[in-house]
Amino acid sequence: MEKAKNDFDAEMFEKKDKTRNSYEKMNSSIKYNPIFHRLIYAANIITALVAYLAKLTNVSKNPKLNALQVFVVLCIFFVIDILLFYVDYFMSPKVFLSFRTIEIITFEAITALIPNLMVVMIALCVLLTIFIIEYTIYDTDFDKSEMANRVIIIVVIAIASTGFGIRYRSETETICFFLIQFVMLFSAFSIVDLLVALNDKYHKKIFELTLENSDIQDSNEKLIEYQEKIESINEQINYQKIEMKRTNKELAQVNKETEAQTKVLRFMISTFDITKCMDVLAEAVIDTKSAKLCAVYMEPDELISKRGNLIIKTNYSAVERKLRKEIESIFAEFKSGKNENQILIGEELKKFRFIGDSNLKSIALFPFVDGKKVYGLILVASDRLDFFDKGLGFYEASAAEFNLSVKNTRLYLMMQDMAHKDGLTGINNRMYFMQLFDSAIKRAKRKKANISVAMYDIDKFKSVNDNYGHLAGDAVIKTVAGIGNRYAEENGGFAGRYGGEEFLLVLPDKSVEESLPILEAMHKEIKNTIVKYEQDDISVNVCIGLTSYPDVCEDTNLLINRADMAMYYGKEHGRGRLVVDDMELIKE
């Protein structure tokens, strides 16, 4: 309602303003305009001068006045006009009207005395027309009686000028002079009538607007009363809108969090790649909660990662670098406390060195818990102190989803490990070893790289079973397998149980010369190892056969056979030996 009232007032003000502007523009057009008057004066002066220089009039035929004299008179009045303007005499209506009267009489006399100088006479009539309009209306407020008196004065001057000018003109010139005078007076008085009509229209419009304004004022009083009621209702509606907006915002956030959790859970169910799950979880926290930093950390795990996993999402590059160095110490301290969420704000953040000069103001830590064991955390940071006042359930639910994913992955890997590992020794069984071996061979061929293969067998293993029993034999097999597997993994390779007490060890990207010291060290450790079983100390030794592609064996299909032949060559020549494959072995 206030808007309606304002619209009424604005419309009324605009109407009055337009009417006032048009009226002021009309008034300003009939007031003294120094630039306009000087231009008209200058035009008349130039016209008179050009007429004189071009000898448009014959002085002998016009003994009363010539173009040069007109030029001089115009210059004198032009100078007087400028002087009176600059000394502010025109501020007085009496001075202005007196000067205009003198100008009109003088220029009417000039037009009467220059019968043969028609160009100058016409120019003067234009100037006279402007002076007559000004003289008739100036400072009258369009009072018709006062304007009539001035019109009478002008008509008298014009009649006198016409009568005086007829004496010096021929019949044709008299007719022209009379017509010019008539046109001049007719134009001037027509413009005056137009201005009077505009003034009447202005006052009529003002009267109409006044009546209209009075009606509007009456309406406004009713509108104001109604407006107060509307404002009261609007205030209540605004409160409801604010509350609804807040509720909608919270619902939108809840929906966003639910969608994010659903997306994360769906992804975690579909993969056993824990690193990717951590990445998706961190990305969801940044996108959903608009956090400035999210780090997901999981300590080393025998099945999933032996080095520990860390994913960081942030735009603070310096903070990210420092956090990577500090995350293990942060987790160690967090793990030593209670299995609870931690929220730190303000001065409490000084304990974290990775914050540095950043504008982070609040940090929250959420644990990954398996039973009573904390094995990882989510670290979230924001530049707002109140960031963790609400919405902690999203982080807790995300941590629970990740826990579920980790448990599923561990179970899957354990089952996979059981399928790939030998039941007794825990190293790769023959089937899985051959899968790894085929992949390694294909890679070596594709990249034209070296690959070395060693087969080793426990010497006199039957006597171990006969003298100490099969359980003791199993202990010996496990010991030898464990040593071989460790040397393989430490040197980028893999090992497997090929049969009974026979084992294979593969070293990708290693030639004979590179593989030999590795196998010598392994052989030495096995020989120096004493297997303790109950009260018995059992000495162990092995015989090892080594071959390599392509520097020894150019056919990858024969690598295992060549390694086997080299091993048996060692057994036949004294056991406990490391034999390198060559062509002589095949001949023998």
Secondary structure, 3 states (H helix, E strand, C coil): CHHHHHHHHHHHHHHHHHHHHHHHHHHHHHCCCHHHHHHHHHHHHHHHHHHHHCCCCCHHHCCCCCHHHHHHHHHHHHHHHHHHHHCCHHHCHHHHHHHHHHHHHHHHHHHHHCCCCHHHHHHHHHHHHHHHHHHHHCCCCCCHHHHHHHHHHHHHHHHHHHHHHHCCCCHHHHHHHHHHHHHHHHHHHHHHHHHHHHHHHHHHHHHHHHHHHHHHHHHHHHHHHHHHHHHHHHHHHHHHHHHHHHHHHHHHHHHHHHHHHHHHHHHHHHCCCHHHHHHHHHHHHHHHHCCCEEEEEECCECCCECCCEEEEEECCHHHHHHHHHHHHHHHHHHHHCCCCCEEEEHHHHHHCHHHCCCCCCEEEEEEEEECCEEEEEEEEEECCCCCCCCCHHHHHHHHHHHHHHHHHHHHHHHHHHHHHECCCCCCECHHHHHHHHHHHHHHHHHHCCCEEEEEEEECCHHHHHHHHCHHHHHHHHHHHHHHHHHHHHHCCCEEEEEECCEEEEEEECCCHHHHHHHHHHHHHHHHHCEEEECCEEEECCEEEEEEEECCCCCCHHHHHHHHHHHHHHHHHCCCCCEEECCHHHHHC
